[in-house]
Amino acid sequence: MRLVGVRGVSKVFANGVEALADVSLDVRQGEFVSVLGPSGCGKSTLLRLIAGLTEPTAGTVEWSDETGKADLGFVFQEPTLMPWATAIANVALPLKLRGMAKSEREARAAEALGDVGLKGFERVWPRELSGGMKMRVSLARALVIQPKLLLMDEPFAALDEITRHRLNDDLLELWQQSGVTVVFVTHSVFESVFLSQRIVVMAARPGRVSAELAVTEPYPRSQGFRTSAEYAAWCRQASSRLGEAMAA
Amino acid sequence: MIKAKVIAPIVLGVLMLALWEGVVRAVAIPSYILPGPILVAKTLVADWGTLEPSLLVTVRITLEALAAAVVIGGLLAILFSLSRWVEQSLFPYAIILQVTPIVAIAPLIIVWANNVELSLLICAWLVAFFPILSNTILGLRSVDANLLDLFQLYGAGRWRTLVDLRLPAALPYFLGGLRISGGLALIGAVVAEFVAGTGGNASGLAWRILESGYQLKIPRMFAALVLISATGIVIYLVLSWLSHLLLRRWHESALDGEN
């Protein structure tokens, strides 16, 4: 079942740059889809359009269920935490902005912190956390409202490989447990193959969908999958699609 | 670490005072040219009855001006941040007020206010409010764009965004402006009194300096000067402490050396 559909969307910025040209994309309920492309292909703009943070110049974003639009989690490339608030206050922010009472939102935020492996870090300040832990707080903040759709904009790009792998594993586990739909923007072929059921490859100038690849590998995808021949084969496929996209 | 930080300037200060006293005695400089620090200290004690009320006047005007700068500068900054339109219309005039030397406008203010203390207060406020205004505006603008998106995503209105996002983000900038304004308020209060030049009961330290100059009571002039400097230092220390207290948990500027 379709959760949200992007229909023939174009986006031209005020400075005349054409970020997206006639992009269409269906996101199905519960799936994990990656958007893979070189920088400047409008991946982030596409996410912002789905989130309603920016309006398309042409085309529409259609929600099959209007409440889906309200239940949205967003994870940015940087952790984007409020430095003046503790981990738990950061995670509770979306609930606070929705007017939930303090005791209830703190209970929910503590639970969300536990889900991302940060139990016991409730009263810690962002500056005391490592890059990976900050990203986990950011993830907990996105999940605390139990969103239908989780939009992630290259969330692990700035992390070291070991941390990134661990977060990838944990993200898949959270996805399988919660049944949330994920749209994951990345410029890493390896990350997109490891995580997703479907990879949408984008080309730049102007940003457009160039290919789609279904990664029909079963879950759970373990550490072993990362070093398997199948994984390498999927990566080769995705790489060549990306290569075609960049040559086009 | 902290010990060296405190002891080094104290040792240097004591050495300089000793050198000063020594030179004054060795060369026998008359006290109406340059009094030694011991004589200045004695004068400070002996003339305390005259100096203390003046100190209180200067401190009161300074603090009132600073409070007015915080309230008016802060509120204007919030108003400016809420509306580009208002900012673009008013900000040039704030700059004009800032760049016009206070000694040049002081006589006019004294004529208009028709009350010495009020005119001193206005002058000191004029000098003090701009750093708070401009710093706070900068802070209210320096909000993480992604956090703004997040607030928008979760349906936060202007007021929520101001209270929960813009004000905390602006706090370090505001406190930086406040520290500058603390010193400027004192300078404004002293300079304005030099221009106003009125005697009487409600005269501050600047008037004591002028008066001592007329009467060639140079040690008392130095004593008044010491009190002005001390006031400035205390204001700076208190504001720095306040800033540290408010920011130590989260802001980079208040971090200890350890991380």
Boltz contact constraints between the chains, C-beta under 6 A:
constraints:
  - contact:
      token1: [A, 53]
      token2: [B, 149]
      max_distance: 6.0
  - contact:
      token1: [A, 74]
      token2: [B, 153]
      max_distance: 6.0
  - contact:
      token1: [A, 76]
      token2: [B, 146]
      max_distance: 6.0
  - contact:
      token1: [A, 80]
      token2: [B, 146]
      max_distance: 6.0
  - contact:
      token1: [A, 80]
      token2: [B, 147]
      max_distance: 6.0
  - contact:
      token1: [A, 83]
      token2: [B, 250]
      max_distance: 6.0
  - contact:
      token1: [A, 84]
      token2: [B, 168]
      max_distance: 6.0
  - contact:
      token1: [A, 84]
      token2: [B, 250]
      max_distance: 6.0
  - contact:
      token1: [A, 94]
      token2: [B, 154]
      max_distance: 6.0
  - contact:
      token1: [A, 97]
      token2: [B, 154]
      max_distance: 6.0
  - contact:
      token1: [A, 97]
      token2: [B, 156]
      max_distance: 6.0
  - contact:
      token1: [A, 125]
      token2: [B, 249]
      max_distance: 6.0
  - contact:
      token1: [A, 125]
      token2: [B, 250]
      max_distance: 6.0
